[in-house]
Structure formats: structure tokens, C-alpha cells
């Protein structure tokens, strides 16, 4: 069993290393094919909608920790929003380190420094990821089913919705079986799902604003753009060989989003959203770092980029 796990881990690591240059090559080729058509879009891009996209993504980073707060309550941990939000925000830069796992690793370390047990620290991260996948897929599939479109896509969306709801239910059952607590725990699980949904609504709003900035609000059907973003993120997440869903997210979103533009333009435009998320993440990190230092908080002492003595 140990050999099997080690072998699987090595294979996954190798797949990630091999896939990154392939994904970057795919995006570079798409950008090259779309270069002539991108120039008019860059000239007419809306700064107002772009700023809105940036603000929504930054706000989403402060909304996300609400889910962690709900899990902390389920585990009877004496950690509030201030501590948990700073743990998350101050470790955002680790998200962009090679491998795509270092934000979770640094959060796990931070929980351990606050005397949270290994089991509880790992449980928070695992359940958060499972719930993020389930909620994003469920929301995206529900929106796609609500829209008129290709019957084949509706069939796929129906199956995705069933799988997503099954994942959420099984995760909730697992929490109830392990933690007990009856109705109180069930209510907190529902609260965590609502908190996760709030994050995804904010994140999807960011992508919709970005899409409106790029192609114009008249060419951006909000519900369809939001559903495509959520489903594309879910696809990128389950592609374990693609760090941060690189390449997979762009390919899926580019094919789901209906556009009069060639697929190379759509894929390149989707990839451009990463610039918004990176800059917004860094801005949220700067705000978190300022808050941490103003409060003389030790939570950020091990965060990437902080060298407090």
C-alpha cells in the first residue's frame, strides 16, 4: 500500500511537471493565433468593468474564510474570522508557487502553530476543497440547465448536478458520522455551504465583469458566462495533473462560452482573467499584511513575503 501511494504521488508529480509546459505552449499558441483580433479588444476594453472584476475578486478572498469559520465551529475550535481570514489571505502568494499545493501546506502549518490537531487541520482543508468543488459544479450546472441551449449540454449539466449534489451530501454525511452533534452540526454544515456559495457568486461576478470589460456588456449574457466559469473551474480542479487548472480551465471555458470570435480569441481572453486574479490576490495580501502588522498579529509571521522579527 505504501509503495502504491508513493508510486501514485511520483506519477502525479511527473504529470504536473510535464503538463505545465504543454499548457503554457497551448496558451501561447492560442494567443499567437488570436494576436491580430485581440488588438481591437484591447483598445476598447472597459476600465470600469475591469476595475469591478478586480474588486470582486479581492472581496471574494475575504469572503472565502467564512467557510473555514463554519468548519471551525463544527470542530469546536476557538478560532474566529479574524484569525482564519488572515491565515488564508497572508498565504495567497503561496498559491502561485510551483506545484499548486503550497497555500494549503502553509495553511496547515499555521493551524498547527495555533495548536489545532493534525486531524482537524487536515479535515478543514479536505472538506473545504470537496465542498468548493461540489458547490461550484452544482451552481454552474444549475445555471446552465436554466438557460436555453444545446440539448447535449443540458444532459451533461444534469449529470454534473447529480454528481455535485451527491458529493455534497456524502461529505455532509461523513462530517455528521465523525463529529456527531445532530441538528446543530447539520445547521453549521448548511451554513458552510451557503458561505462557499457566497464565495463562488462573488468570484463568478468577477469573471462576468471581466468578460463584459473585454467583449462589452451587450455581448455578455451574465448567467451563461457565470455558469461556464464555474463549470470550467470545477473541470480544472479535478484535473489533478494541471496546477491551478492551468490550460484545462481555459480550454473548457473557451468551448463552453458562446462567442462570435474564434476559439483562439476566447481561450486567450479567458487566460487573461488570471492577470486580474493575480493582481487582486496580491492586493488582498498587502491589505492583510497591513492589518496583521497594525494589530501586531503573529498569524502572519510565517506567511510568504513577511519577514517580521
Secondary structure, DSSP 4 states (H G I P E B T S, - for coil): -HHHHHHHHHHHHHHHHHHHHHHHHHHHHHHHHHHHHHHHHHHH--HHHHHHHHHHHHHHHHHHHHHHHHHHHHTT----HHHHHHHHHTTGGGGGSTTS-HHHHHHHHHHHHTT--HHHHHHHHHHHHHHHHHHHHHHHHHHHHHS---HHHHHHHHHHHHHHHHHHHHHHHHHHHHH--THHHHHHHHHHHHHHHHHHHHHHHHHHHHHHHHH-GGG--HHHHHHHHHHHHHHHHH-TTSGGGTTHHHHHHHHHS--SS-HHHHHHHHHHHHHHHHHHHHHHHHHHHHHHHHTT-GGGGGSTT----
